Amino acid sequence: MGLLSDPHCRRALSRLVLRLNTPLCLLSYLLGLGWFLALPLPPLAPRTYMSENAMGSTMVEETFGMGERALSYAREFAGHKKKAGGMPVAWLERTMWSLGLEVHRQPFTLTLPFPDETRERYMVKGTNVYGILRAPRASSTEALVLSVPCSPGTQNNQALGLMLALAAHFRGQIYWAKDIIFLVNEHDLLGMEAWLEAYHDINLTEVQSSGALGRAGAIQAAISLELSSDVVTSLDVGVEGLNGQLPNLDLLNLFHAFCQKNGLLCTIQGKLPRPEGDSLPAYAHSLQTLLLMVLAQASGRPRGDHGLFLRYRIEAITLRGINSFRQYKYDLTTLGKTLEGMFRKLNNLLERLHQSYFFYLLPSLSRFVSIGLYMPAFGFLILVLILKALDLWMKLSKGETGNAERLWDGDHGVREVEPRPGLLALVPPLVVCHAAGLALYFLPVLGQHVATQHFPVSEAEAVVLTLIAIYVAGMALPHNAHRALSGGGSDRGWMVLKLVALLYLALQLGCLALLNFSLGFILAATMVPAAAAVTPNGPRVLLGVLLVLGTPAVTLLLTIFLQRELEEAPAGLGEGWQLFLGALGEGLLQHHLYGSILYPFLALGAHPCWLLLWNVLCWK
């Protein structure tokens, strides 16, 4: 502080920032990317460990041996589901009653904001069925959930059979201190959202439920199970929830520990365990897994039914049985023992999981990167915006609009060669850009019926095409409204506007990274270079191309191709475009159905901020 109080020191510091601004920005950006690429290395990714004392050991004796009974339940369920043409509610209720559970059903209905073409539905009607195993050693104050989605066709029949077999086995044990809820939800996430809202007696969406609901205790943890085969070669775990939320790391560690105990091969992001050693193949494998998790978290989509539990502060994961690695084969008895062990350890919890991490990245199931180690990568990217903003502020404070070097000539006086625009000059671009954002948020859904009357498209196609049209039209908006004001078209005008845009973007991305680091980092990595470089005085075509490549829509398209490459299933241009259109429609649905923040953030925050930068480019 003493140095900054000295005017000579302040002048020397200002001269240093102005002269070395571009090299410092470039160095900061490269440091941010380099730090992120170094995250899978062992020094930054230590081994996972169990923090919760009640789950610190897997020394429980699993006695589940009803694998054949699980297969019998699965075959019987498949027959009744085929006969009923959907979820066999009556059969499920009878079966759960026969197992000694307290059974309840929950009919629900929901009208979608526009038709879901992938499933050909506009009005969704379904029924959730669940049974409660009351704890013999407690007073129904806490509960655990095992959920199985009732999927169409033959999918997930084995998961439901295993759940019923586990219910029969758990019913005969006397050590349960928590209620256990066995839930069968219809229509995947829609049914799960309806059940969670009814269970907690809130209404976040427009879903309508009917019927009396039975309740157990406060839910401490939940596991969603998905199996499509009676032979499983590995268990893949899904952790990403709505808006990028993650469960407590101890729950994932518990799953990994019991898989190792029972000899089960477990994967994450569909990737096999990391090769041992510090070789280049091991680093590349970990980096691929880390990038897949970043892309999945940035999408904000729940990667399984567990993703909606996290909104209610309930730790949850989704386990998917995979039948692809032919050298490994496990039956339902082994899977049942793994789930039994996990539930017995969760039954020992005296309080909610809280001692381990809630913010982390996973290069593998055995290693993790904590928030204190990955946030510096984002900080270096945001530093670029701060340095550029500081550069503009110093130039504006000196009243010079020419070359930065001329600020330090022998002339100590400041020449006013152009009129100074007031803050009123910023009003037109700010109003126009945010009006475009509001139109992007509201008009696609509100105007779908008007579009279908004038064009031969369906409602879902109308919503997506209207969204694209409004997005592209934003670049053609009248960006010269500032010229009507005195001094609005001066160089100081665009410098002030760019200063506001840089600080606005830095504030948005900084807040976003605290909620969803992956989304904040991806947007920062793509938008920061264009935001820092844009100016109306440079090579306009080159800067325009850079700015278009940094727009969130292009970022979404590129991340789709990158994800398919990392999944070793490359997509062609046509397929990638179709996936892009599907992602736009799915993002809108996720927002209206579950409250995903991705679409409103891009429409109301990132897009107007990008239009401000486009306004800077088109200033003259």
VOPA-924917 format. One line per field, with one value per residue (C-alpha): residue in one letter; chain; x, y, z. Coordinates in Angstrom, 2 decimals, always signed. Layout:
rest: c(a,...)
kette: c(A,...)
X: c(X,...)
Y: c(Y,...)
Z: c(Z,...)
This chain:
rest: c(m,g,l,l,s,d,p,h,c,r,r,a,l,s,r,l,v,l,r,l,n,t,p,l,c,l,l,s,y,l,l,g,l,g,w,f,l,a,l,p,l,p,p,l,a,p,r,t,y,m,s,e,n,a,m,g,s,t,m,v,e,e,t,f,g,m,g,e,r,a,l,s,y,a,r,e,f,a,g,h,k,k,k,a,g,g,m,p,v,a,w,l,e,r,t,m,w,s,l,g,l,e,v,h,r,q,p,f,t,l,t,l,p,f,p,d,e,t,r,e,r,y,m,v,k,g,t,n,v,y,g,i,l,r,a,p,r,a,s,s,t,e,a,l,v,l,s,v,p,c,s,p,g,t,q,n,n,q,a,l,g,l,m,l,a,l,a,a,h,f,r,g,q,i,y,w,a,k,d,i,i,f,l,v,n,e,h,d,l,l,g,m,e,a,w,l,e,a,y,h,d,i,n,l,t,e,v,q,s,s,g,a,l,g,r,a,g,a,i,q,a,a,i,s,l,e,l,s,s,d,v,v,t,s,l,d,v,g,v,e,g,l,n,g,q,l,p,n,l,d,l,l,n,l,f,h,a,f,c,q,k,n,g,l,l,c,t,i,q,g,k,l,p,r,p,e,g,d,s,l,p,a,y,a,h,s,l,q,t,l,l,l,m,v,l,a,q,a,s,g,r,p,r,g,d,h,g,l,f,l,r,y,r,i,e,a,i,t,l,r,g,i,n,s,f,r,q,y,k,y,d,l,t,t,l,g,k,t,l,e,g,m,f,r,k,l,n,n,l,l,e,r,l,h,q,s,y,f,f,y,l,l,p,s,l,s,r,f,v,s,i,g,l,y,m,p,a,f,g,f,l,i,l,v,l,i,l,k,a,l,d,l,w,m,k,l,s,k,g,e,t,g,n,a,e,r,l,w,d,g,d,h,g,v,r,e,v,e,p,r,p,g,l,l,a,l,v,p,p,l,v,v,c,h,a,a,g,l,a,l,y,f,l,p,v,l,g,q,h,v,a,t,q,h,f,p,v,s,e,a,e,a,v,v,l,t,l,i,a,i,y,v,a,g,m,a,l,p,h,n,a,h,r,a,l,s,g,g,g,s,d,r,g,w,m,v,l,k,l,v,a,l,l,y,l,a,l,q,l,g,c,l,a,l,l,n,f,s,l,g,f,i,l,a,a,t,m,v,p,a,a,a,a,v,t,p,n,g,p,r,v,l,l,g,v,l,l,v,l,g,t,p,a,v,t,l,l,l,t,i,f,l,q,r,e,l,e,e,a,p,a,g,l,g,e,g,w,q,l,f,l,g,a,l,g,e,g,l,l,q,h,h,l,y,g,s,i,l,y,p,f,l,a,l,g,a,h,p,c,w,l,l,l,w,n,v,l,c,w,k)
kette: c(A,A,A,A,A,A,A,A,A,A,A,A,A,A,A,A,A,A,A,A,A,A,A,A,A,A,A,A,A,A,A,A,A,A,A,A,A,A,A,A,A,A,A,A,A,A,A,A,A,A,A,A,A,A,A,A,A,A,A,A,A,A,A,A,A,A,A,A,A,A,A,A,A,A,A,A,A,A,A,A,A,A,A,A,A,A,A,A,A,A,A,A,A,A,A,A,A,A,A,A,A,A,A,A,A,A,A,A,A,A,A,A,A,A,A,A,A,A,A,A,A,A,A,A,A,A,A,A,A,A,A,A,A,A,A,A,A,A,A,A,A,A,A,A,A,A,A,A,A,A,A,A,A,A,A,A,A,A,A,A,A,A,A,A,A,A,A,A,A,A,A,A,A,A,A,A,A,A,A,A,A,A,A,A,A,A,A,A,A,A,A,A,A,A,A,A,A,A,A,A,A,A,A,A,A,A,A,A,A,A,A,A,A,A,A,A,A,A,A,A,A,A,A,A,A,A,A,A,A,A,A,A,A,A,A,A,A,A,A,A,A,A,A,A,A,A,A,A,A,A,A,A,A,A,A,A,A,A,A,A,A,A,A,A,A,A,A,A,A,A,A,A,A,A,A,A,A,A,A,A,A,A,A,A,A,A,A,A,A,A,A,A,A,A,A,A,A,A,A,A,A,A,A,A,A,A,A,A,A,A,A,A,A,A,A,A,A,A,A,A,A,A,A,A,A,A,A,A,A,A,A,A,A,A,A,A,A,A,A,A,A,A,A,A,A,A,A,A,A,A,A,A,A,A,A,A,A,A,A,A,A,A,A,A,A,A,A,A,A,A,A,A,A,A,A,A,A,A,A,A,A,A,A,A,A,A,A,A,A,A,A,A,A,A,A,A,A,A,A,A,A,A,A,A,A,A,A,A,A,A,A,A,A,A,A,A,A,A,A,A,A,A,A,A,A,A,A,A,A,A,A,A,A,A,A,A,A,A,A,A,A,A,A,A,A,A,A,A,A,A,A,A,A,A,A,A,A,A,A,A,A,A,A,A,A,A,A,A,A,A,A,A,A,A,A,A,A,A,A,A,A,A,A,A,A,A,A,A,A,A,A,A,A,A,A,A,A,A,A,A,A,A,A,A,A,A,A,A,A,A,A,A,A,A,A,A,A,A,A,A,A,A,A,A,A,A,A,A,A,A,A,A,A,A,A,A,A,A,A,A,A,A,A,A,A,A,A,A,A,A,A,A,A,A,A,A,A,A,A,A,A,A,A,A,A,A,A,A,A,A,A,A,A,A,A,A,A,A,A,A,A,A,A,A,A,A,A,A,A,A,A,A,A,A,A,A,A,A,A,A,A,A,A,A,A,A,A,A,A,A,A,A,A,A,A,A,A,A,A,A)
X: c(+0.00,+2.91,+4.19,+0.76,+0.46,+3.56,+2.55,+5.87,+5.37,+1.82,+3.05,+5.75,+3.23,+0.82,+3.57,+4.44,+0.83,+0.26,+3.44,+3.33,-0.44,-0.62,+2.28,+0.84,-2.60,-1.13,+0.97,-2.01,-4.20,-1.53,-0.97,-4.68,-4.83,-1.56,-2.72,-5.91,-4.01,-1.74,-4.65,-4.52,-0.89,-0.42,+0.82,-2.45,-4.66,-4.04,-5.64,-9.15,-9.74,-12.74,-13.41,-16.54,-15.60,-18.86,-17.98,-14.26,-14.24,-15.91,-15.82,-19.43,-20.51,-22.88,-25.32,-27.35,-27.77,-31.00,-29.58,-31.89,-34.88,-33.96,-33.96,-37.36,-38.76,-37.27,-38.89,-42.24,-42.05,-41.18,-44.21,-46.63,-45.10,-45.58,-49.15,-50.02,-48.25,-46.39,-45.70,-47.58,-48.74,-51.10,-48.52,-45.87,-48.20,-49.14,-45.51,-44.33,-47.20,-46.25,-42.70,-44.00,-43.50,-45.80,-46.86,-48.01,-48.73,-48.45,-50.24,-48.89,-49.45,-47.36,-47.82,-44.59,-43.93,-43.52,-43.61,-40.66,-40.02,-37.56,-40.32,-43.32,-45.20,-46.82,-48.84,-47.08,-49.10,-47.53,-47.55,-44.79,-44.93,-42.83,-42.64,-41.29,-39.42,-39.87,-36.78,-37.28,-34.69,-35.69,-38.75,-38.77,-36.69,-34.21,-34.42,-32.43,-33.72,-33.09,-34.74,-35.19,-36.62,-39.24,-37.80,-39.64,-39.03,-36.82,-34.46,-33.94,-36.02,-33.10,-32.62,-36.20,-35.85,-32.70,-34.45,-37.33,-34.89,-33.00,-36.27,-37.06,-33.58,-33.61,-37.02,-35.51,-32.76,-33.17,-30.26,-31.86,-31.87,-33.20,-36.29,-35.55,-37.68,-37.83,-39.02,-40.05,-40.47,-42.06,-40.84,-37.35,-36.55,-40.14,-41.38,-38.48,-39.17,-42.86,-42.03,-39.44,-41.73,-44.62,-42.43,-41.08,-44.48,-43.24,-44.11,-41.13,-42.55,-46.00,-46.25,-49.58,-49.73,-52.70,-53.27,-52.21,-48.44,-46.72,-43.61,-40.59,-37.86,-35.61,-33.74,-30.00,-28.75,-30.11,-28.87,-30.45,-29.91,-29.97,-29.34,-30.26,-28.69,-28.51,-24.77,-22.81,-19.20,-18.72,-20.57,-20.38,-21.15,-22.86,-22.20,-23.16,-26.48,-28.73,-26.78,-23.49,-24.09,-22.02,-22.62,-20.34,-17.12,-17.46,-20.47,-18.39,-15.53,-17.97,-19.05,-15.44,-14.45,-17.21,-16.51,-12.91,-13.99,-16.30,-13.95,-16.31,-14.86,-16.07,-15.73,-16.48,-17.42,-17.30,-13.51,-11.64,-9.46,-6.37,-3.19,-0.64,+2.47,+3.24,+3.61,+2.23,-0.59,-1.69,-1.76,-3.69,-6.24,-6.75,-7.03,-9.72,-11.73,-11.34,-12.45,-15.49,-16.51,-16.00,-18.19,-20.87,-20.92,-20.93,-24.08,-26.03,-28.02,-28.53,-26.56,-29.16,-32.16,-29.87,-29.24,-32.53,-31.90,-28.94,-31.24,-32.74,-29.38,-29.62,-26.39,-27.05,-25.37,-26.55,-25.09,-25.31,-24.55,-22.61,-22.22,-19.36,-16.00,-16.26,-13.31,-15.26,-18.60,-20.59,-24.03,-26.82,-25.72,-22.42,-24.21,-26.68,-23.86,-22.27,-25.54,-26.20,-22.80,-23.33,-26.74,-25.43,-22.65,-25.07,-27.30,-24.51,-24.43,-25.16,-25.46,-25.51,-22.41,-20.48,-16.82,-15.56,-15.60,-18.63,-16.56,-14.10,-13.06,-12.29,-9.51,-10.29,-12.22,-9.10,-7.91,-9.60,-8.82,-10.16,-11.56,-8.44,-6.35,-8.53,-9.78,-6.38,-6.79,-10.00,-8.45,-5.67,-8.27,-10.30,-7.10,-6.90,-10.19,-9.04,-5.74,-7.51,-10.05,-7.24,-5.52,-8.67,-9.34,-5.82,-6.16,-9.52,-8.26,-5.46,-7.89,-5.83,-7.39,-4.33,-1.29,-0.62,+3.02,+2.08,+0.73,+4.30,+5.59,+6.97,+3.55,+2.12,-1.12,-4.10,-5.55,-9.24,-9.44,-12.94,-16.02,-16.36,-19.46,-21.46,-22.90,-26.00,-24.05,-23.96,-27.74,-28.61,-26.22,-27.06,-30.80,-30.57,-28.33,-30.42,-33.63,-32.16,-31.46,-35.02,-36.35,-34.06,-35.40,-39.14,-40.02,-39.02,-41.62,-44.23,-44.13,-44.17,-47.84,-47.39,-44.40,-46.28,-49.10,-46.76,-44.14,-44.46,-42.67,-43.67,-43.79,-40.45,-38.78,-40.37,-38.93,-35.39,-35.47,-36.88,-34.11,-31.45,-33.07,-33.14,-29.57,-28.29,-30.42,-28.67,-25.60,-27.72,-29.28,-28.72,-25.49,-25.00,-27.74,-25.04,-24.23,-27.40,-25.78,-23.09,-19.71,-21.24,-19.28,-15.88,-13.05,-13.70,-17.22,-16.19,-13.47,-15.99,-18.37,-15.62,-14.58,-18.15,-18.39,-15.13,-16.12,-19.61,-18.21,-15.68,-18.42,-20.73,-18.09,-16.76,-20.19,-20.89,-17.63,-18.61,-21.73,-20.51,-16.78,-16.79,-19.26,-17.47,-14.09,-15.28,-16.95,-13.89,-11.53,-13.55,-14.85,-11.86,-9.51,-12.16,-13.25,-9.68,-8.77,-11.91,-11.52,-13.04,-9.58,-7.96,-8.39,-12.17,-12.65,-10.18,-11.60,-15.12,-14.21,-12.58,-15.64,-18.03,-15.92,-16.14,-19.92,-21.66,-23.52,-20.29,-18.82,-21.74,-21.27,-17.53,-18.00,-20.42,-17.75,-15.10,-17.28,-17.91,-14.19,-13.38,-16.06,-14.33,-17.49,-16.67,-19.63,-19.80,-20.88,-24.49,-24.76,-23.05,-25.53,-28.47,-26.99,-26.58,-30.24,-31.27,-29.11,-30.83,-34.29,-33.19,-31.70,-35.00,-36.91,-34.47,-35.01,-38.81,-39.13,-36.41,-35.13,-31.79,-29.91,-27.88,-30.36,-31.36,-27.71,-26.73,-29.80,-29.95,-26.28,-23.66,-25.42,-26.08,-22.50,-21.28,-23.50,-21.85,-18.49,-19.99,-21.17,-17.59,-16.42,-19.11,-18.65,-17.35)
Y: c(+0.00,+2.34,+1.92,+2.62,+5.85,+7.20,+8.93,+8.01,+4.33,+4.46,+6.02,+3.36,+0.60,+2.13,+2.36,-1.31,-2.48,-0.45,-1.49,-5.18,-5.63,-7.88,-10.16,-10.43,-11.34,-13.96,-15.43,-15.54,-17.29,-19.91,-20.47,-21.09,-23.69,-25.27,-25.51,-27.25,-29.73,-30.53,-31.45,-35.22,-35.41,-37.16,-34.08,-32.27,-35.38,-37.25,-40.58,-40.61,-41.44,-41.96,-38.98,-40.25,-42.45,-44.41,-45.60,-46.00,-49.76,-52.35,-54.98,-56.10,-59.62,-59.55,-62.45,-61.71,-64.85,-64.31,-63.91,-66.54,-65.02,-61.65,-63.18,-64.73,-61.35,-59.75,-62.30,-61.97,-58.18,-58.25,-60.42,-58.17,-55.03,-56.39,-57.39,-54.00,-52.06,-50.05,-50.07,-52.95,-50.94,-53.55,-56.34,-54.17,-53.28,-56.93,-58.05,-55.36,-56.10,-59.76,-58.79,-56.99,-53.41,-50.46,-49.75,-46.48,-45.29,-41.77,-40.88,-37.71,-35.64,-32.98,-30.85,-30.12,-26.55,-28.02,-31.60,-33.83,-35.29,-37.93,-39.56,-38.22,-36.84,-33.55,-34.64,-37.04,-39.31,-41.88,-43.61,-44.08,-47.09,-47.37,-49.51,-48.49,-50.88,-49.43,-49.56,-51.90,-50.07,-46.42,-44.16,-43.30,-40.16,-40.99,-42.96,-44.34,-44.75,-47.42,-46.34,-48.11,-46.30,-48.26,-47.94,-48.84,-52.17,-54.72,-52.19,-52.22,-55.33,-56.96,-53.87,-54.09,-57.82,-57.18,-54.40,-56.70,-59.44,-56.94,-55.84,-59.45,-59.91,-56.62,-57.48,-60.37,-58.30,-56.58,-54.15,-51.37,-47.99,-46.09,-46.62,-47.94,-46.77,-48.98,-46.69,-47.57,-44.33,-44.04,-41.74,-41.49,-37.95,-36.73,-39.41,-38.80,-35.05,-35.69,-38.04,-35.76,-32.74,-34.68,-36.28,-32.89,-31.18,-28.47,-27.51,-26.30,-27.26,-27.67,-31.39,-32.43,-35.37,-37.10,-39.73,-39.97,-40.23,-42.26,-40.76,-42.14,-40.15,-37.45,-39.01,-39.23,-40.91,-42.50,-44.95,-45.28,-48.64,-49.34,-52.84,-54.11,-57.57,-60.42,-60.61,-57.48,-56.95,-53.63,-50.99,-47.42,-44.67,-41.40,-38.46,-35.30,-33.85,-30.96,-27.73,-29.55,-30.47,-33.37,-35.76,-35.92,-37.66,-40.18,-41.77,-42.37,-43.69,-46.11,-47.46,-47.87,-49.62,-52.27,-52.84,-53.58,-55.83,-57.92,-57.90,-55.82,-53.83,-50.23,-47.40,-43.70,-41.89,-45.34,-45.45,-48.38,-47.78,-45.70,-47.59,-47.66,-45.53,-42.03,-42.83,-40.79,-43.31,-43.08,-39.28,-39.34,-41.76,-39.60,-36.44,-38.05,-39.06,-35.59,-33.88,-36.13,-35.22,-31.51,-31.73,-33.71,-31.30,-28.23,-29.46,-29.08,-32.22,-34.90,-37.98,-40.27,-40.13,-39.39,-35.90,-34.53,-35.75,-33.40,-30.37,-31.49,-31.94,-35.71,-37.46,-39.78,-41.64,-43.74,-47.21,-48.63,-52.23,-52.54,-55.70,-54.83,-55.87,-59.56,-60.64,-59.79,-61.34,-60.89,-62.20,-60.48,-62.07,-60.18,-56.94,-57.57,-58.07,-54.79,-52.89,-54.64,-53.61,-50.00,-49.77,-51.32,-48.75,-45.91,-47.30,-46.57,-42.84,-40.66,-37.47,-36.40,-36.88,-33.65,-34.28,-34.92,-32.77,-31.48,-29.71,-31.91,-33.33,-37.00,-38.15,-41.68,-43.33,-43.61,-39.99,-36.60,-32.92,-30.63,-27.14,-25.52,-27.07,-26.52,-22.97,-21.34,-22.49,-20.48,-17.57,-17.16,-16.93,-14.29,-12.37,-11.63,-9.72,-7.83,-6.82,-5.60,-3.69,-2.12,-1.10,+0.59,+2.32,+3.79,+5.06,+6.62,+8.20,+9.90,+11.16,+9.80,+7.69,+7.16,+4.98,+3.95,+4.93,+8.57,+8.76,+9.11,+11.81,+15.07,+16.73,+16.49,+18.15,+16.21,+17.30,+16.78,+16.07,+14.58,+15.25,+12.98,+10.78,+10.50,+7.35,+8.01,+6.84,+3.31,+3.09,+2.29,-0.68,-2.04,-1.84,-3.35,-6.24,-7.17,-6.85,-9.43,-11.66,-11.34,-12.18,-15.21,-16.39,-15.84,-15.90,-19.47,-21.08,-18.32,-18.04,-21.73,-21.73,-18.65,-20.28,-23.50,-21.52,-19.86,-22.56,-26.33,-27.35,-29.02,-27.21,-28.62,-27.66,-24.21,-23.62,-24.58,-22.70,-19.57,-19.79,-19.96,-17.12,-14.79,-15.70,-14.92,-11.78,-10.33,-9.67,-7.62,-5.35,-1.58,-1.15,+2.50,+3.96,+5.55,+8.00,+9.96,+11.15,+13.80,+12.12,+8.67,+7.70,+8.69,+6.35,+6.97,+5.67,+2.19,+2.04,+2.71,+0.14,-2.49,-1.76,-2.39,-5.55,-6.96,-6.38,-7.72,-10.90,-11.39,-11.01,-13.47,-16.13,-15.73,-16.30,-19.18,-20.98,-21.10,-23.08,-25.02,-24.81,-26.81,-24.52,-21.41,-22.71,-23.72,-20.34,-18.52,-20.53,-19.63,-16.11,-14.51,-14.34,-12.67,-10.34,-9.22,-8.73,-7.07,-3.46,-1.39,-0.24,-3.61,-6.17,-6.28,-9.49,-11.45,-10.10,-10.84,-14.46,-14.76,-13.26,-15.60,-18.62,-17.47,-17.27,-19.77,-21.43,-22.30,-23.45,-25.85,-27.24,-27.77,-29.45,-31.92,-32.98,-33.09,-35.31,-37.76,-37.90,-38.62,-41.32,-42.88,-42.47,-39.58,-37.73,-36.45,-32.93,-33.94,-36.00,-33.29,-30.69,-32.91,-33.43,-29.66,-29.04,-31.77,-30.20,-26.84,-28.38,-30.51,-27.48,-25.63,-28.63,-29.12,-25.51,-25.61,-29.08,-29.19,-25.64,-25.99,-22.68,-23.29,-21.86,-18.73,-17.98,-18.19,-16.27,-13.54,-13.27,-14.63,-13.73,-10.04,-9.75,-11.21,-8.73,-5.88,-7.08,-7.32,-3.75,-2.72,-4.33,-2.50,+0.83,+2.73)
Z: c(+0.00,+0.66,-2.89,-4.40,-2.39,-4.13,-7.41,-9.06,-8.22,-9.54,-12.77,-13.15,-12.52,-15.03,-17.63,-17.03,-17.33,-20.51,-22.29,-21.32,-21.37,-24.42,-23.36,-19.85,-21.23,-23.54,-20.72,-18.35,-20.93,-21.69,-17.97,-17.51,-20.28,-19.17,-15.56,-16.67,-18.86,-15.89,-13.58,-14.32,-13.16,-9.78,-7.86,-8.65,-8.52,-5.24,-4.43,-3.03,+0.62,+2.88,+5.16,+6.95,+9.92,+9.76,+6.25,+6.65,+6.35,+4.13,+6.88,+6.59,+5.73,+2.76,+2.74,-0.37,-2.45,-4.40,-7.87,-9.37,-7.59,-9.09,-12.59,-11.87,-10.81,-13.95,-16.29,-14.53,-14.66,-18.38,-19.11,-17.22,-18.72,-22.23,-21.43,-19.92,-22.68,-20.08,-16.37,-14.63,-11.62,-10.17,-10.37,-8.73,-5.88,-5.27,-5.38,-2.97,-0.57,-0.62,+0.39,+3.46,+2.21,+2.77,-0.83,-2.40,-5.93,-7.33,-10.60,-12.22,-15.36,-17.05,-20.16,-21.98,-23.22,-26.72,-28.02,-27.33,-30.79,-29.60,-27.55,-29.51,-26.55,-25.56,-22.55,-20.18,-17.90,-15.64,-12.27,-9.74,-7.41,-4.27,-1.19,+2.20,+4.44,+7.92,+10.09,+13.07,+15.17,+14.62,+14.43,+10.70,+11.01,+8.23,+5.00,+2.06,-1.51,-4.13,-7.38,-10.72,-13.77,-15.69,-19.18,-22.40,-24.08,-22.37,-20.84,-17.09,-16.41,-14.61,-12.43,-11.19,-10.53,-8.50,-6.55,-5.59,-4.58,-2.42,-0.84,+0.05,+1.51,+3.45,+4.89,+6.80,+8.47,+11.83,+11.86,+9.78,+11.54,+8.50,+6.38,+2.90,-0.03,-3.12,-5.91,-9.48,-11.43,-14.85,-17.64,-16.15,-14.99,-15.28,-12.90,-10.53,-10.47,-9.79,-6.91,-5.32,-5.46,-3.94,-1.27,-0.15,-0.61,-2.96,-6.53,-8.53,-11.93,-13.46,-12.69,-11.18,-8.74,-7.16,-4.51,-0.90,-0.49,+2.17,+3.64,+5.40,+7.13,+5.71,+2.79,+3.47,+0.29,-2.88,-5.51,-8.94,-10.67,-14.41,-15.79,-19.24,-19.04,-16.53,-17.19,-16.29,-17.25,-15.43,-13.43,-14.69,-12.17,-13.07,-10.74,-12.67,-11.57,-12.53,-13.18,-12.65,-9.00,-7.67,-4.76,-1.77,-2.78,+0.07,-1.62,-4.73,-2.60,-0.93,-4.32,-5.44,-2.20,-2.45,-6.12,-5.23,-2.36,-4.58,-7.57,-9.73,-12.59,-12.16,-14.65,-14.87,-18.08,-19.66,-19.22,-17.70,-14.60,-15.18,-16.11,-13.34,-13.58,-14.77,-18.45,-21.31,-22.02,-18.38,-18.59,-21.89,-20.43,-17.34,-19.45,-21.63,-18.54,-17.04,-20.27,-20.54,-17.00,-17.72,-20.84,-19.00,-16.07,-18.33,-20.10,-16.85,-17.68,-15.03,-16.02,-14.50,-12.19,-9.27,-10.65,-9.34,-5.79,-5.46,-5.65,-2.33,-0.62,-0.99,-1.96,-4.89,-7.75,-10.70,-11.30,-14.83,-15.62,-18.88,-20.94,-23.27,-21.76,-22.52,-20.40,-17.22,-16.24,-13.06,-12.10,-10.20,-6.92,-7.03,-7.86,-5.03,-2.53,-3.62,-3.16,+0.17,+1.47,+0.38,+2.05,+5.26,+5.46,+4.68,+7.40,+9.90,+9.16,+12.17,+10.08,+6.46,+4.37,+4.72,+5.56,+2.04,-1.10,-3.00,-5.69,-7.54,-10.90,-11.51,-13.85,-12.56,-9.76,-7.64,-8.04,-7.70,-8.20,-5.49,-6.00,-4.58,-7.35,-10.41,-9.72,-10.48,-14.10,-14.31,-12.41,-14.98,-17.78,-15.94,-15.23,-18.97,-18.78,-15.68,-17.33,-20.46,-18.38,-16.38,-19.61,-20.91,-17.59,-17.52,-21.07,-20.33,-17.12,-19.08,-21.72,-24.64,-27.42,-29.57,-29.16,-25.54,-25.88,-26.43,-22.89,-21.67,-24.03,-22.74,-22.92,-19.46,-20.43,-21.73,-25.09,-25.62,-29.36,-29.19,-27.05,-24.06,-24.15,-20.98,-19.54,-21.64,-24.70,-23.22,-22.88,-26.54,-26.96,-23.52,-24.18,-27.67,-26.60,-23.57,-25.57,-27.94,-24.95,-23.68,-27.15,-27.27,-23.92,-24.41,-28.13,-29.18,-26.89,-27.02,-30.80,-31.73,-32.79,-34.97,-36.68,-37.40,-39.05,-41.54,-42.12,-42.72,-39.50,-36.26,-32.92,-31.78,-35.06,-34.88,-31.40,-32.41,-35.74,-34.06,-31.48,-34.21,-36.19,-33.19,-32.31,-35.80,-36.12,-33.09,-35.24,-37.69,-35.07,-35.48,-33.55,-34.48,-32.27,-30.16,-32.99,-32.21,-28.99,-28.74,-28.55,-28.72,-31.82,-30.48,-29.62,-25.96,-26.53,-27.67,-25.04,-22.29,-23.79,-24.02,-20.44,-19.30,-21.43,-20.05,-16.43,-17.14,-18.70,-15.89,-13.26,-15.05,-15.57,-12.03,-10.50,-12.88,-12.06,-8.39,-9.34,-12.36,-12.87,-16.10,-17.86,-16.63,-17.76,-21.24,-21.83,-20.49,-22.71,-25.83,-25.11,-23.38,-26.43,-28.60,-25.78,-25.15,-28.81,-30.22,-31.32,-34.16,-35.32,-36.09,-38.91,-38.77,-40.76,-38.66,-35.40,-36.64,-37.34,-33.91,-32.26,-34.09,-33.12,-29.50,-29.43,-27.07,-29.98,-31.79,-28.48,-28.05,-31.55,-31.05,-27.67,-29.28,-31.79,-29.03,-26.83,-29.65,-30.36,-26.71,-26.66,-29.69,-31.77,-34.15,-35.64,-39.20,-40.08,-40.72,-37.55,-35.53,-36.80,-35.87,-32.40,-32.13,-32.97,-30.52,-27.80,-28.30,-27.94,-24.99,-23.25,-23.53,-22.19,-19.31,-18.26,-18.37,-16.83,-14.18,-13.77,-15.55,-15.52,-18.69,-21.19,-19.21,-18.47,-22.12,-23.33,-20.68,-19.74,-22.11,-25.38,-24.51,-23.30,-26.60,-28.48,-26.57,-27.89,-31.38,-30.92,-30.13,-33.39,-35.39,-33.60,-36.62)
